[in-house]
Amino acid sequence: MISFSRAKETARWAVTLDYPEFEMEYEYVAINHPDHYAIYDGDVLSSTGNKVPVEKYESRYLESHVPQSTALHSHTTDGNSYFVGPLARYNLNFEQLRPTAMEIAKEIGFVPPEFNPYKGLLARAIEIIEVYDVAIELMEAYDPQGPPYAEFDLKDGEGYGVSEAPRGLLYHRYKVGKDGLIKEAKITPPTAQNYAQMEKDLAKLAPQVLFDRSEEEASLELEHLLRSYDPCISCSTHFLKLKHEKI
């Protein structure tokens, strides 16, 4: 309960921070469920109104090779980039928040629609309150019954799954043989789904920071934008290298 209280105070503190003024028109994509704030189940919903069940994910969201990157970039069948992550979840699923999280969100004035990627931090803060509330309920109701596993026979099959990782929507698909070995696997992580949109954001922000700042300061400003999408990206192999040429 102490952590639950601190989560609320964190949200109240986070809203007092100085967020850069930056907005884009995004297509947000996240799991959506009519009865709760979706994390592990539901359909894949876009802010354009397009909704597909998990087994149809690859009919709507594609990956392509691009000249400037060794990582695949995701896009819709319309050729558009899109945005996954806490801000996408928050914009699409705000009405499914539990009363406690909703109360804090309204108290601090953080109500969708929101198109500033830096404020994904606020969405994360509200989500922490949401999941603490769920965790407490699950612990209080925990009453395991029956066997700890299910019997099954090996056979050919294919399965799909989506979940909301902290960084955004995560898609899995596997084909398994009757020997129990995986014949085919496809994993589309949230960072890869955001790459194309990250590049568009950088293209908009770069002219604003390159001409009145040093190269080091400009790099830091651009890194802040990338971390608003993905706080883990600075530890990965795919990170920003700024080359500033004066013409």
C-alpha positions as CSV (number, residue, x, y, z in Angstrom):
1,M,0.0,0.0,0.0
2,I,3.0,2.3,0.6
3,S,4.0,1.9,-3.1
4,F,0.4,2.6,-4.2
5,S,0.5,5.9,-2.3
6,R,3.9,6.8,-3.8
7,A,2.6,6.0,-7.3
8,K,-0.1,8.7,-6.9
9,E,2.5,11.2,-5.6
10,T,4.7,10.4,-8.5
11,A,1.9,11.3,-11.0
12,R,1.3,14.5,-9.1
13,W,5.0,15.3,-9.3
14,A,5.4,14.3,-12.9
15,V,2.8,16.8,-14.1
16,T,4.9,19.7,-12.6
17,L,7.9,18.9,-14.9
18,D,8.8,21.2,-17.8
19,Y,7.8,19.4,-21.0
20,P,9.1,20.6,-24.4
21,E,6.4,22.0,-26.7
22,F,6.2,19.5,-29.5
23,E,3.2,17.8,-31.1
24,M,2.6,15.6,-34.1
25,E,-0.6,14.1,-35.6
26,Y,-0.1,10.4,-34.7
27,E,-1.9,7.3,-35.6
28,Y,-2.0,5.6,-32.2
29,V,-2.2,1.7,-32.1
30,A,-2.8,-0.4,-28.9
31,I,-4.7,-3.3,-27.6
32,N,-8.3,-2.4,-26.7
33,H,-10.9,-4.3,-24.6
34,P,-14.4,-3.0,-23.9
35,D,-14.3,-4.0,-20.2
36,H,-10.9,-3.0,-18.9
37,Y,-7.6,-1.2,-19.6
38,A,-6.1,-3.8,-22.0
39,I,-2.7,-5.2,-21.3
40,Y,-2.9,-9.0,-22.2
41,D,-6.1,-9.3,-24.2
42,G,-8.3,-7.6,-26.7
43,D,-8.3,-6.5,-30.4
44,V,-5.7,-4.2,-32.0
45,L,-7.2,-0.8,-32.3
46,S,-6.0,2.3,-34.2
47,S,-7.0,5.9,-33.6
48,T,-8.2,5.9,-37.2
49,G,-11.0,3.6,-36.1
50,N,-9.5,0.5,-37.6
51,K,-9.8,-2.5,-35.4
52,V,-8.5,-6.1,-36.1
53,P,-8.4,-9.3,-34.0
54,V,-5.0,-10.5,-33.2
55,E,-5.0,-13.2,-35.9
56,K,-5.5,-10.4,-38.5
57,Y,-2.6,-8.3,-37.2
58,E,-0.3,-9.0,-40.1
59,S,-3.0,-8.1,-42.6
60,R,-2.9,-4.5,-41.3
61,Y,0.6,-3.9,-39.9
62,L,3.6,-4.7,-42.1
63,E,7.4,-4.6,-41.8
64,S,9.8,-3.4,-44.5
65,H,13.5,-3.0,-45.1
66,V,14.6,0.6,-45.4
67,P,18.0,1.9,-46.9
68,Q,19.0,3.8,-43.8
69,S,18.6,1.1,-41.2
70,T,19.5,-2.6,-40.5
71,A,16.3,-2.8,-38.4
72,L,12.9,-3.4,-40.0
73,H,10.4,-0.5,-40.0
74,S,6.7,-1.0,-39.4
75,H,3.9,0.6,-41.3
76,T,0.2,0.2,-42.0
77,T,-1.1,-1.3,-45.2
78,D,-1.8,2.4,-46.2
79,G,1.9,3.0,-45.9
80,N,1.7,5.2,-42.8
81,S,3.9,5.1,-39.7
82,Y,2.2,4.7,-36.4
83,F,2.8,5.1,-32.6
84,V,2.7,2.4,-30.0
85,G,3.4,2.7,-26.2
86,P,1.9,4.2,-23.1
87,L,0.7,7.4,-24.8
88,A,-1.1,5.3,-27.5
89,R,-2.7,3.1,-24.8
90,Y,-3.7,6.1,-22.8
91,N,-5.3,7.9,-25.7
92,L,-7.2,4.8,-26.9
93,N,-8.2,3.3,-23.6
94,F,-8.6,6.2,-21.2
95,E,-12.3,5.4,-20.5
96,Q,-11.3,1.9,-19.3
97,L,-9.1,3.2,-16.5
98,R,-10.1,2.1,-13.0
99,P,-11.7,4.8,-10.7
100,T,-8.5,5.4,-8.7
101,A,-6.3,6.0,-11.8
102,M,-9.1,8.0,-13.5
103,E,-9.4,10.2,-10.4
104,I,-5.7,11.1,-10.3
105,A,-5.6,11.6,-14.1
106,K,-8.4,14.2,-13.8
107,E,-6.9,15.7,-10.7
108,I,-3.7,16.5,-12.5
109,G,-5.5,17.6,-15.7
110,F,-4.0,14.9,-17.9
111,V,-7.0,13.9,-20.1
112,P,-6.8,12.8,-23.8
113,P,-6.4,13.6,-26.6
114,E,-2.7,14.2,-26.1
115,F,-0.2,14.5,-28.9
116,N,3.1,15.5,-27.1
117,P,5.3,12.4,-27.1
118,Y,7.3,13.7,-24.1
119,K,4.1,13.3,-22.0
120,G,4.3,9.6,-22.4
121,L,6.0,9.9,-19.0
122,L,2.7,11.1,-17.5
123,A,0.8,8.2,-19.2
124,R,3.3,5.8,-17.6
125,A,2.7,7.4,-14.2
126,I,-1.1,6.9,-14.4
127,E,-0.6,3.4,-15.7
128,I,1.5,2.5,-12.6
129,I,-1.5,3.5,-10.4
130,E,-3.7,1.4,-12.7
131,V,-1.6,-1.8,-12.4
132,Y,-1.0,-1.4,-8.7
133,D,-4.8,-1.3,-8.3
134,V,-5.1,-4.5,-10.4
135,A,-2.2,-6.2,-8.5
136,I,-3.8,-5.6,-5.1
137,E,-7.1,-7.0,-6.3
138,L,-5.4,-10.1,-7.7
139,M,-3.4,-10.7,-4.5
140,E,-6.5,-10.4,-2.3
141,A,-8.5,-12.7,-4.4
142,Y,-5.8,-15.3,-5.0
143,D,-7.1,-18.8,-4.3
144,P,-5.4,-21.4,-6.5
145,Q,-7.5,-24.5,-7.2
146,G,-7.0,-27.6,-9.3
147,P,-3.8,-29.0,-11.0
148,P,-0.9,-26.7,-11.7
149,Y,-0.7,-27.7,-15.4
150,A,-2.9,-29.0,-18.2
151,E,-2.4,-32.3,-20.1
152,F,-2.1,-32.0,-23.9
153,D,-1.1,-33.9,-27.0
154,L,1.5,-32.6,-29.4
155,K,0.2,-31.7,-32.9
156,D,0.7,-29.3,-35.7
157,G,-0.6,-25.8,-34.9
158,E,-0.3,-22.1,-35.2
159,G,-0.8,-19.5,-32.5
160,Y,-0.9,-15.7,-32.2
161,G,-0.6,-13.3,-29.3
162,V,-0.4,-9.7,-28.5
163,S,0.3,-7.9,-25.2
164,E,1.2,-4.4,-24.1
165,A,4.8,-4.4,-23.0
166,P,5.9,-1.2,-21.1
167,R,7.2,0.1,-24.5
168,G,4.1,-0.7,-26.4
169,L,2.3,-3.4,-28.4
170,L,4.2,-6.7,-28.8
171,Y,3.1,-9.2,-31.4
172,H,4.0,-13.0,-31.5
173,R,3.1,-15.7,-34.0
174,Y,4.4,-19.3,-34.0
175,K,3.9,-22.4,-36.0
176,V,4.7,-25.6,-34.1
177,G,5.1,-29.1,-35.5
178,K,3.7,-32.3,-34.1
179,D,7.2,-33.0,-32.7
180,G,6.8,-29.9,-30.5
181,L,9.5,-27.9,-32.3
182,I,8.9,-24.4,-33.6
183,K,8.7,-24.4,-37.4
184,E,8.2,-20.7,-37.9
185,A,8.3,-17.6,-35.6
186,K,7.6,-13.9,-36.0
187,I,8.0,-11.4,-33.3
188,T,7.3,-7.7,-33.8
189,P,8.6,-5.7,-30.8
190,P,7.2,-2.2,-30.0
191,T,10.5,-0.4,-30.6
192,A,10.6,-1.6,-34.2
193,Q,7.0,-0.5,-34.7
194,N,7.9,3.0,-33.6
195,Y,11.1,3.4,-35.7
196,A,9.4,5.0,-38.7
197,Q,7.5,7.5,-36.5
198,M,10.6,8.3,-34.5
199,E,12.4,9.3,-37.7
200,K,9.5,11.6,-38.7
201,D,9.6,13.2,-35.3
202,L,13.3,13.7,-35.5
203,A,13.0,15.3,-38.9
204,K,10.5,17.8,-37.5
205,L,12.6,18.5,-34.3
206,A,16.1,18.7,-35.9
207,P,15.7,22.0,-37.6
208,Q,14.4,23.5,-34.4
209,V,17.6,22.5,-32.4
210,L,20.5,22.4,-34.9
211,F,20.9,26.1,-35.6
212,D,21.0,27.7,-32.2
213,R,22.7,25.0,-30.2
214,S,26.1,23.2,-30.1
215,E,26.3,19.8,-31.6
216,E,26.4,18.2,-28.2
217,E,23.3,20.2,-27.0
218,A,21.4,19.3,-30.2
219,S,22.2,15.6,-29.8
220,L,20.9,15.7,-26.2
221,E,17.7,17.3,-27.3
222,L,17.1,14.7,-30.0
223,E,18.0,11.9,-27.5
224,H,15.4,13.2,-25.1
225,L,12.8,12.8,-27.9
226,L,13.9,9.2,-28.6
227,R,13.8,8.3,-24.9
228,S,10.3,9.6,-24.6
229,Y,9.3,6.7,-26.9
230,D,11.7,4.2,-25.4
231,P,13.7,4.7,-22.2
232,C,15.7,1.5,-22.9
233,I,16.8,2.6,-26.4
234,S,20.0,4.4,-25.2
235,C,21.3,1.0,-24.0
236,S,20.6,-0.8,-27.3
237,T,22.5,-1.0,-30.5
238,H,20.1,1.2,-32.4
239,F,20.8,4.6,-31.1
240,L,21.2,8.2,-32.3
241,K,24.4,9.3,-34.1
242,L,24.3,12.9,-35.1
243,K,26.4,14.2,-37.9
244,H,26.0,17.9,-38.4
245,E,27.2,19.3,-41.7
246,K,27.2,23.1,-42.3
247,I,26.4,24.0,-45.9
